[in-house]
Amino acid sequence: MAGDYRDKATQAWDDAKVRVRTLQEDGEDYVRENPMKAVLTALGIGFVLGLIFRR
């Protein structure tokens, strides 16, 4: 029974790694295709987070 749980956990971990790798590659592709939009978005998010954490 413990072996079954270990196998399921290993499979879930492998699936999560594949998903993260795919998201990372998609993000890198988006930034390469839209560098200005990516920079402006990052600046906007940073500004908003700065306002939130300043309080």
mmCIF file of the N, C-alpha and C atoms, coordinates in Angstrom:
data_MODEL
# 
_entry.id   MODEL 
# 
loop_
_atom_site.group_PDB 
_atom_site.id 
_atom_site.type_symbol 
_atom_site.label_atom_id 
_atom_site.label_alt_id 
_atom_site.label_comp_id 
_atom_site.label_asym_id 
_atom_site.label_entity_id 
_atom_site.label_seq_id 
_atom_site.pdbx_PDB_ins_code 
_atom_site.Cartn_x 
_atom_site.Cartn_y 
_atom_site.Cartn_z 
_atom_site.occupancy 
_atom_site.B_iso_or_equiv 
_atom_site.pdbx_formal_charge 
_atom_site.auth_seq_id 
_atom_site.auth_comp_id 
_atom_site.auth_asym_id 
_atom_site.auth_atom_id 
_atom_site.pdbx_PDB_model_num 
ATOM 1   N N  . MET A 1 1  ? 0.829  -1.191 0.000   1.00 0.00 ? 1  MET A N  1 
ATOM 2   C CA . MET A 1 1  ? 0.000  0.000  0.000   1.00 0.00 ? 1  MET A CA 1 
ATOM 3   C C  . MET A 1 1  ? 0.877  1.259  0.000   1.00 0.00 ? 1  MET A C  1 
ATOM 4   N N  . ALA A 1 2  ? 1.935  1.262  0.789   1.00 0.00 ? 2  ALA A N  1 
ATOM 5   C CA . ALA A 1 2  ? 2.836  2.415  0.818   1.00 0.00 ? 2  ALA A CA 1 
ATOM 6   C C  . ALA A 1 2  ? 3.510  2.591  -0.538  1.00 0.00 ? 2  ALA A C  1 
ATOM 7   N N  . GLY A 1 3  ? 3.804  1.486  -1.190  1.00 0.00 ? 3  GLY A N  1 
ATOM 8   C CA . GLY A 1 3  ? 4.414  1.551  -2.515  1.00 0.00 ? 3  GLY A CA 1 
ATOM 9   C C  . GLY A 1 3  ? 3.493  2.212  -3.530  1.00 0.00 ? 3  GLY A C  1 
ATOM 10  N N  . ASP A 1 4  ? 2.195  1.923  -3.425  1.00 0.00 ? 4  ASP A N  1 
ATOM 11  C CA . ASP A 1 4  ? 1.226  2.555  -4.324  1.00 0.00 ? 4  ASP A CA 1 
ATOM 12  C C  . ASP A 1 4  ? 1.208  4.065  -4.136  1.00 0.00 ? 4  ASP A C  1 
ATOM 13  N N  . TYR A 1 5  ? 1.210  4.499  -2.874  1.00 0.00 ? 5  TYR A N  1 
ATOM 14  C CA . TYR A 1 5  ? 1.209  5.929  -2.589  1.00 0.00 ? 5  TYR A CA 1 
ATOM 15  C C  . TYR A 1 5  ? 2.503  6.581  -3.076  1.00 0.00 ? 5  TYR A C  1 
ATOM 16  N N  . ARG A 1 6  ? 3.608  5.875  -2.910  1.00 0.00 ? 6  ARG A N  1 
ATOM 17  C CA . ARG A 1 6  ? 4.883  6.406  -3.379  1.00 0.00 ? 6  ARG A CA 1 
ATOM 18  C C  . ARG A 1 6  ? 4.874  6.552  -4.893  1.00 0.00 ? 6  ARG A C  1 
ATOM 19  N N  . ASP A 1 7  ? 4.346  5.556  -5.582  1.00 0.00 ? 7  ASP A N  1 
ATOM 20  C CA . ASP A 1 7  ? 4.260  5.622  -7.046  1.00 0.00 ? 7  ASP A CA 1 
ATOM 21  C C  . ASP A 1 7  ? 3.363  6.766  -7.505  1.00 0.00 ? 7  ASP A C  1 
ATOM 22  N N  . LYS A 1 8  ? 2.233  6.935  -6.824  1.00 0.00 ? 8  LYS A N  1 
ATOM 23  C CA . LYS A 1 8  ? 1.331  8.033  -7.168  1.00 0.00 ? 8  LYS A CA 1 
ATOM 24  C C  . LYS A 1 8  ? 1.985  9.389  -6.911  1.00 0.00 ? 8  LYS A C  1 
ATOM 25  N N  . ALA A 1 9  ? 2.698  9.501  -5.802  1.00 0.00 ? 9  ALA A N  1 
ATOM 26  C CA . ALA A 1 9  ? 3.381  10.755 -5.474  1.00 0.00 ? 9  ALA A CA 1 
ATOM 27  C C  . ALA A 1 9  ? 4.485  11.041 -6.488  1.00 0.00 ? 9  ALA A C  1 
ATOM 28  N N  . THR A 1 10 ? 5.208  10.011 -6.877  1.00 0.00 ? 10 THR A N  1 
ATOM 29  C CA . THR A 1 10 ? 6.258  10.183 -7.878  1.00 0.00 ? 10 THR A CA 1 
ATOM 30  C C  . THR A 1 10 ? 5.667  10.625 -9.205  1.00 0.00 ? 10 THR A C  1 
ATOM 31  N N  . GLN A 1 11 ? 4.564  10.021 -9.609  1.00 0.00 ? 11 GLN A N  1 
ATOM 32  C CA . GLN A 1 11 ? 3.911  10.395 -10.856 1.00 0.00 ? 11 GLN A CA 1 
ATOM 33  C C  . GLN A 1 11 ? 3.398  11.838 -10.797 1.00 0.00 ? 11 GLN A C  1 
ATOM 34  N N  . ALA A 1 12 ? 2.818  12.216 -9.666  1.00 0.00 ? 12 ALA A N  1 
ATOM 35  C CA . ALA A 1 12 ? 2.327  13.592 -9.506  1.00 0.00 ? 12 ALA A CA 1 
ATOM 36  C C  . ALA A 1 12 ? 3.492  14.583 -9.561  1.00 0.00 ? 12 ALA A C  1 
ATOM 37  N N  . TRP A 1 13 ? 4.605  14.235 -8.943  1.00 0.00 ? 13 TRP A N  1 
ATOM 38  C CA . TRP A 1 13 ? 5.782  15.096 -8.954  1.00 0.00 ? 13 TRP A CA 1 
ATOM 39  C C  . TRP A 1 13 ? 6.325  15.245 -10.378 1.00 0.00 ? 13 TRP A C  1 
ATOM 40  N N  . ASP A 1 14 ? 6.391  14.158 -11.101 1.00 0.00 ? 14 ASP A N  1 
ATOM 41  C CA . ASP A 1 14 ? 6.863  14.207 -12.488 1.00 0.00 ? 14 ASP A CA 1 
ATOM 42  C C  . ASP A 1 14 ? 5.934  15.050 -13.357 1.00 0.00 ? 14 ASP A C  1 
ATOM 43  N N  . ASP A 1 15 ? 4.633  14.892 -13.175 1.00 0.00 ? 15 ASP A N  1 
ATOM 44  C CA . ASP A 1 15 ? 3.664  15.701 -13.917 1.00 0.00 ? 15 ASP A CA 1 
ATOM 45  C C  . ASP A 1 15 ? 3.822  17.185 -13.595 1.00 0.00 ? 15 ASP A C  1 
ATOM 46  N N  . ALA A 1 16 ? 4.031  17.496 -12.330 1.00 0.00 ? 16 ALA A N  1 
ATOM 47  C CA . ALA A 1 16 ? 4.197  18.892 -11.913 1.00 0.00 ? 16 ALA A CA 1 
ATOM 48  C C  . ALA A 1 16 ? 5.464  19.476 -12.542 1.00 0.00 ? 16 ALA A C  1 
ATOM 49  N N  . LYS A 1 17 ? 6.545  18.703 -12.576 1.00 0.00 ? 17 LYS A N  1 
ATOM 50  C CA . LYS A 1 17 ? 7.779  19.193 -13.186 1.00 0.00 ? 17 LYS A CA 1 
ATOM 51  C C  . LYS A 1 17 ? 7.583  19.482 -14.666 1.00 0.00 ? 17 LYS A C  1 
ATOM 52  N N  . VAL A 1 18 ? 6.847  18.634 -15.364 1.00 0.00 ? 18 VAL A N  1 
ATOM 53  C CA . VAL A 1 18 ? 6.590  18.844 -16.793 1.00 0.00 ? 18 VAL A CA 1 
ATOM 54  C C  . VAL A 1 18 ? 5.753  20.106 -16.982 1.00 0.00 ? 18 VAL A C  1 
ATOM 55  N N  . ARG A 1 19 ? 4.748  20.300 -16.151 1.00 0.00 ? 19 ARG A N  1 
ATOM 56  C CA . ARG A 1 19 ? 3.897  21.490 -16.265 1.00 0.00 ? 19 ARG A CA 1 
ATOM 57  C C  . ARG A 1 19 ? 4.693  22.762 -16.015 1.00 0.00 ? 19 ARG A C  1 
ATOM 58  N N  . VAL A 1 20 ? 5.539  22.742 -14.995 1.00 0.00 ? 20 VAL A N  1 
ATOM 59  C CA . VAL A 1 20 ? 6.349  23.921 -14.681 1.00 0.00 ? 20 VAL A CA 1 
ATOM 60  C C  . VAL A 1 20 ? 7.314  24.209 -15.822 1.00 0.00 ? 20 VAL A C  1 
ATOM 61  N N  . ARG A 1 21 ? 7.935  23.182 -16.360 1.00 0.00 ? 21 ARG A N  1 
ATOM 62  C CA . ARG A 1 21 ? 8.859  23.370 -17.475 1.00 0.00 ? 21 ARG A CA 1 
ATOM 63  C C  . ARG A 1 21 ? 8.126  23.967 -18.681 1.00 0.00 ? 21 ARG A C  1 
ATOM 64  N N  . THR A 1 22 ? 6.928  23.482 -18.949 1.00 0.00 ? 22 THR A N  1 
ATOM 65  C CA . THR A 1 22 ? 6.139  24.005 -20.067 1.00 0.00 ? 22 THR A CA 1 
ATOM 66  C C  . THR A 1 22 ? 5.770  25.466 -19.835 1.00 0.00 ? 22 THR A C  1 
ATOM 67  N N  . LEU A 1 23 ? 5.338  25.794 -18.625 1.00 0.00 ? 23 LEU A N  1 
ATOM 68  C CA . LEU A 1 23 ? 5.004  27.186 -18.311 1.00 0.00 ? 23 LEU A CA 1 
ATOM 69  C C  . LEU A 1 23 ? 6.225  28.090 -18.440 1.00 0.00 ? 23 LEU A C  1 
ATOM 70  N N  . GLN A 1 24 ? 7.374  27.606 -18.008 1.00 0.00 ? 24 GLN A N  1 
ATOM 71  C CA . GLN A 1 24 ? 8.597  28.384 -18.111 1.00 0.00 ? 24 GLN A CA 1 
ATOM 72  C C  . GLN A 1 24 ? 8.951  28.636 -19.574 1.00 0.00 ? 24 GLN A C  1 
ATOM 73  N N  . GLU A 1 25 ? 8.877  27.614 -20.388 1.00 0.00 ? 25 GLU A N  1 
ATOM 74  C CA . GLU A 1 25 ? 9.185  27.774 -21.811 1.00 0.00 ? 25 GLU A CA 1 
ATOM 75  C C  . GLU A 1 25 ? 8.199  28.717 -22.491 1.00 0.00 ? 25 GLU A C  1 
ATOM 76  N N  . ASP A 1 26 ? 6.916  28.588 -22.150 1.00 0.00 ? 26 ASP A N  1 
ATOM 77  C CA . ASP A 1 26 ? 5.909  29.486 -22.718 1.00 0.00 ? 26 ASP A CA 1 
ATOM 78  C C  . ASP A 1 26 ? 6.177  30.934 -22.302 1.00 0.00 ? 26 ASP A C  1 
ATOM 79  N N  . GLY A 1 27 ? 6.543  31.127 -21.046 1.00 0.00 ? 27 GLY A N  1 
ATOM 80  C CA . GLY A 1 27 ? 6.853  32.471 -20.554 1.00 0.00 ? 27 GLY A CA 1 
ATOM 81  C C  . GLY A 1 27 ? 8.060  33.064 -21.258 1.00 0.00 ? 27 GLY A C  1 
ATOM 82  N N  . GLU A 1 28 ? 9.085  32.260 -21.441 1.00 0.00 ? 28 GLU A N  1 
ATOM 83  C CA . GLU A 1 28 ? 10.280 32.741 -22.141 1.00 0.00 ? 28 GLU A CA 1 
ATOM 84  C C  . GLU A 1 28 ? 9.950  33.102 -23.587 1.00 0.00 ? 28 GLU A C  1 
ATOM 85  N N  . ASP A 1 29 ? 9.153  32.288 -24.237 1.00 0.00 ? 29 ASP A N  1 
ATOM 86  C CA . ASP A 1 29 ? 8.749  32.584 -25.619 1.00 0.00 ? 29 ASP A CA 1 
ATOM 87  C C  . ASP A 1 29 ? 7.959  33.888 -25.686 1.00 0.00 ? 29 ASP A C  1 
ATOM 88  N N  . TYR A 1 30 ? 7.051  34.085 -24.742 1.00 0.00 ? 30 TYR A N  1 
ATOM 89  C CA . TYR A 1 30 ? 6.234  35.304 -24.728 1.00 0.00 ? 30 TYR A CA 1 
ATOM 90  C C  . TYR A 1 30 ? 7.120  36.535 -24.551 1.00 0.00 ? 30 TYR A C  1 
ATOM 91  N N  . VAL A 1 31 ? 8.077  36.454 -23.631 1.00 0.00 ? 31 VAL A N  1 
ATOM 92  C CA . VAL A 1 31 ? 8.952  37.602 -23.375 1.00 0.00 ? 31 VAL A CA 1 
ATOM 93  C C  . VAL A 1 31 ? 9.813  37.894 -24.599 1.00 0.00 ? 31 VAL A C  1 
ATOM 94  N N  . ARG A 1 32 ? 10.283 36.862 -25.272 1.00 0.00 ? 32 ARG A N  1 
ATOM 95  C CA . ARG A 1 32 ? 11.093 37.082 -26.477 1.00 0.00 ? 32 ARG A CA 1 
ATOM 96  C C  . ARG A 1 32 ? 10.262 37.716 -27.601 1.00 0.00 ? 32 ARG A C  1 
ATOM 97  N N  . GLU A 1 33 ? 8.995  37.341 -27.682 1.00 0.00 ? 33 GLU A N  1 
ATOM 98  C CA . GLU A 1 33 ? 8.137  37.881 -28.732 1.00 0.00 ? 33 GLU A CA 1 
ATOM 99  C C  . GLU A 1 33 ? 7.589  39.266 -28.392 1.00 0.00 ? 33 GLU A C  1 
ATOM 100 N N  . ASN A 1 34 ? 7.425  39.567 -27.109 1.00 0.00 ? 34 ASN A N  1 
ATOM 101 C CA . ASN A 1 34 ? 6.831  40.838 -26.666 1.00 0.00 ? 34 ASN A CA 1 
ATOM 102 C C  . ASN A 1 34 ? 7.675  41.459 -25.550 1.00 0.00 ? 34 ASN A C  1 
ATOM 103 N N  . PRO A 1 35 ? 8.909  41.869 -25.828 1.00 0.00 ? 35 PRO A N  1 
ATOM 104 C CA . PRO A 1 35 ? 9.766  42.352 -24.741 1.00 0.00 ? 35 PRO A CA 1 
ATOM 105 C C  . PRO A 1 35 ? 9.250  43.631 -24.072 1.00 0.00 ? 35 PRO A C  1 
ATOM 106 N N  . MET A 1 36 ? 8.743  44.566 -24.846 1.00 0.00 ? 36 MET A N  1 
ATOM 107 C CA . MET A 1 36 ? 8.286  45.821 -24.263 1.00 0.00 ? 36 MET A CA 1 
ATOM 108 C C  . MET A 1 36 ? 7.054  45.585 -23.376 1.00 0.00 ? 36 MET A C  1 
ATOM 109 N N  . LYS A 1 37 ? 6.131  44.807 -23.854 1.00 0.00 ? 37 LYS A N  1 
ATOM 110 C CA . LYS A 1 37 ? 4.932  44.510 -23.081 1.00 0.00 ? 37 LYS A CA 1 
ATOM 111 C C  . LYS A 1 37 ? 5.293  43.778 -21.783 1.00 0.00 ? 37 LYS A C  1 
ATOM 112 N N  . ALA A 1 38 ? 6.258  42.863 -21.862 1.00 0.00 ? 38 ALA A N  1 
ATOM 113 C CA . ALA A 1 38 ? 6.676  42.116 -20.676 1.00 0.00 ? 38 ALA A CA 1 
ATOM 114 C C  . ALA A 1 38 ? 7.324  43.038 -19.645 1.00 0.00 ? 38 ALA A C  1 
ATOM 115 N N  . VAL A 1 39 ? 8.169  43.939 -20.108 1.00 0.00 ? 39 VAL A N  1 
ATOM 116 C CA . VAL A 1 39 ? 8.836  44.871 -19.186 1.00 0.00 ? 39 VAL A CA 1 
ATOM 117 C C  . VAL A 1 39 ? 7.823  45.805 -18.541 1.00 0.00 ? 39 VAL A C  1 
ATOM 118 N N  . LEU A 1 40 ? 6.916  46.346 -19.336 1.00 0.00 ? 40 LEU A N  1 
ATOM 119 C CA . LEU A 1 40 ? 5.906  47.249 -18.778 1.00 0.00 ? 40 LEU A CA 1 
ATOM 120 C C  . LEU A 1 40 ? 4.986  46.526 -17.794 1.00 0.00 ? 40 LEU A C  1 
ATOM 121 N N  . THR A 1 41 ? 4.651  45.292 -18.087 1.00 0.00 ? 41 THR A N  1 
ATOM 122 C CA . THR A 1 41 ? 3.826  44.505 -17.165 1.00 0.00 ? 41 THR A CA 1 
ATOM 123 C C  . THR A 1 41 ? 4.569  44.272 -15.855 1.00 0.00 ? 41 THR A C  1 
ATOM 124 N N  . ALA A 1 42 ? 5.843  43.920 -15.943 1.00 0.00 ? 42 ALA A N  1 
ATOM 125 C CA . ALA A 1 42 ? 6.646  43.695 -14.737 1.00 0.00 ? 42 ALA A CA 1 
ATOM 126 C C  . ALA A 1 42 ? 6.763  44.968 -13.913 1.00 0.00 ? 42 ALA A C  1 
ATOM 127 N N  . LEU A 1 43 ? 6.965  46.097 -14.580 1.00 0.00 ? 43 LEU A N  1 
ATOM 128 C CA . LEU A 1 43 ? 7.035  47.369 -13.858 1.00 0.00 ? 43 LEU A CA 1 
ATOM 129 C C  . LEU A 1 43 ? 5.716  47.693 -13.173 1.00 0.00 ? 43 LEU A C  1 
ATOM 130 N N  . GLY A 1 44 ? 4.617  47.463 -13.875 1.00 0.00 ? 44 GLY A N  1 
ATOM 131 C CA . GLY A 1 44 ? 3.300  47.717 -13.289 1.00 0.00 ? 44 GLY A CA 1 
ATOM 132 C C  . GLY A 1 44 ? 3.036  46.841 -12.072 1.00 0.00 ? 44 GLY A C  1 
ATOM 133 N N  . ILE A 1 45 ? 3.355  45.572 -12.188 1.00 0.00 ? 45 ILE A N  1 
ATOM 134 C CA . ILE A 1 45 ? 3.156  44.658 -11.056 1.00 0.00 ? 45 ILE A CA 1 
ATOM 135 C C  . ILE A 1 45 ? 4.047  45.064 -9.883  1.00 0.00 ? 45 ILE A C  1 
ATOM 136 N N  . GLY A 1 46 ? 5.289  45.413 -10.179 1.00 0.00 ? 46 GLY A N  1 
ATOM 137 C CA . GLY A 1 46 ? 6.203  45.860 -9.123  1.00 0.00 ? 46 GLY A CA 1 
ATOM 138 C C  . GLY A 1 46 ? 5.705  47.113 -8.432  1.00 0.00 ? 46 GLY A C  1 
ATOM 139 N N  . PHE A 1 47 ? 5.167  48.047 -9.203  1.00 0.00 ? 47 PHE A N  1 
ATOM 140 C CA . PHE A 1 47 ? 4.633  49.277 -8.636  1.00 0.00 ? 47 PHE A CA 1 
ATOM 141 C C  . PHE A 1 47 ? 3.460  48.992 -7.707  1.00 0.00 ? 47 PHE A C  1 
ATOM 142 N N  . VAL A 1 48 ? 2.541  48.157 -8.166  1.00 0.00 ? 48 VAL A N  1 
ATOM 143 C CA . VAL A 1 48 ? 1.365  47.814 -7.358  1.00 0.00 ? 48 VAL A CA 1 
ATOM 144 C C  . VAL A 1 48 ? 1.786  47.077 -6.081  1.00 0.00 ? 48 VAL A C  1 
ATOM 145 N N  . LEU A 1 49 ? 2.686  46.120 -6.216  1.00 0.00 ? 49 LEU A N  1 
ATOM 146 C CA . LEU A 1 49 ? 3.160  45.405 -5.019  1.00 0.00 ? 49 LEU A CA 1 
ATOM 147 C C  . LEU A 1 49 ? 3.874  46.359 -4.062  1.00 0.00 ? 49 LEU A C  1 
ATOM 148 N N  . GLY A 1 50 ? 4.627  47.299 -4.606  1.00 0.00 ? 50 GLY A N  1 
ATOM 149 C CA . GLY A 1 50 ? 5.283  48.294 -3.757  1.00 0.00 ? 50 GLY A CA 1 
ATOM 150 C C  . GLY A 1 50 ? 4.285  49.126 -2.975  1.00 0.00 ? 50 GLY A C  1 
ATOM 151 N N  . LEU A 1 51 ? 3.181  49.492 -3.627  1.00 0.00 ? 51 LEU A N  1 
ATOM 152 C CA . LEU A 1 51 ? 2.142  50.252 -2.925  1.00 0.00 ? 51 LEU A CA 1 
ATOM 153 C C  . LEU A 1 51 ? 1.486  49.410 -1.831  1.00 0.00 ? 51 LEU A C  1 
ATOM 154 N N  . ILE A 1 52 ? 1.245  48.156 -2.152  1.00 0.00 ? 52 ILE A N  1 
ATOM 155 C CA . ILE A 1 52 ? 0.572  47.275 -1.179  1.00 0.00 ? 52 ILE A CA 1 
ATOM 156 C C  . ILE A 1 52 ? 1.451  47.044 0.042   1.00 0.00 ? 52 ILE A C  1 
ATOM 157 N N  . PHE A 1 53 ? 2.725  46.742 -0.169  1.00 0.00 ? 53 PHE A N  1 
ATOM 158 C CA . PHE A 1 53 ? 3.609  46.408 0.952   1.00 0.00 ? 53 PHE A CA 1 
ATOM 159 C C  . PHE A 1 53 ? 4.122  47.630 1.700   1.00 0.00 ? 53 PHE A C  1 
ATOM 160 N N  . ARG A 1 54 ? 3.958  48.787 1.129   1.00 0.00 ? 54 ARG A N  1 
ATOM 161 C CA . ARG A 1 54 ? 4.384  50.016 1.791   1.00 0.00 ? 54 ARG A CA 1 
ATOM 162 C C  . ARG A 1 54 ? 3.497  50.351 2.976   1.00 0.00 ? 54 ARG A C  1 
ATOM 163 N N  . ARG A 1 55 ? 2.273  49.915 2.917   1.00 0.00 ? 55 ARG A N  1 
ATOM 164 C CA . ARG A 1 55 ? 1.324  50.262 3.991   1.00 0.00 ? 55 ARG A CA 1 
ATOM 165 C C  . ARG A 1 55 ? 1.484  49.421 5.188   1.00 0.00 ? 55 ARG A C  1 
# 
